[in-house]
Amino acid sequence: MDIDNEFNNLFFKGEIIKESEKLPNVIKKSLELGKEINNKWQEDNNILLYINECINIENNINSINLIRENINKTSLIKHLKIKFEGKDEINNFINQIKNIGKIIKEEKNLFLNDSLIINNNINSIKTLKNWINSNKNICSELLYRLSRDGEEISKFHELCDNKGPTLTIFLVKDGNIGGIFTPLSWDIQSETKNDRESFMFNLNKNEKYKRDNDNISIYCTKDHGPWTYAFGFRKENKMKKIQHGGKGINIGYKNGSNILANNSSKIVYFDITEVEVYKIIIIN
């Protein structure tokens, strides 16, 4: 659309229409010259002059036809199928331009559309949207991916600290998809942070584990990745294993011990195949 507008504004409105404005004068002049030639045709002395004028009239008519043809093209230009024979690089470029339209259409859904874990699962996307905020539009921006950025806790903090609300999604080796949402920013020095909107979740169980009291929402130190006291990633296990369990698992979260298959008080480490951390943008 931008290309069309630019083309119309700069070329057709600027050049063709300017020429079209000359048409009445060109036609009038040609008719006057034609009448003058007819009246003076018998004057032998001027015959060569009039022949030249006839040639000028013909040239004017050709110019008029060319202008008319170009003006007619303005109403058809958006419907033309353009192809350049033997010019593969140009045709490929045209196809790339056409594909821009698909990107514009998909901009309506910018929430987790690049997630390798969610993988465009519409039900999971809708569920997470409703859990975060069911009344407003939500966009996401990928900050960290385990398979792309590595398993070091320091890399998580480098890419994810002080970014505002985030959604952490992890894929356990056994197929469970869980995670943490918090409107708080991660950092390396605040230790405990509290709010009432943070929650943990398991998409396989379709369960959301909400804040139950005013204790710990998230825990922020350089030795921990996304962490809710006894649930999350620790430096010694990096971002490839998640710690779950222990006496602190239910601190701050109702039924937090149920997020993964570990109902004992013992600490269990689960193998992780992928982790993604997204900055969450809520649009008013």
Summary of the structure (lengths in Angstrom):
residues: 284
radius of gyration: 35.1
end to end distance: 27.4
largest distance: 120.0
contacts: 779
relative contact order: 0.11
helix: 41%
strand: 24%
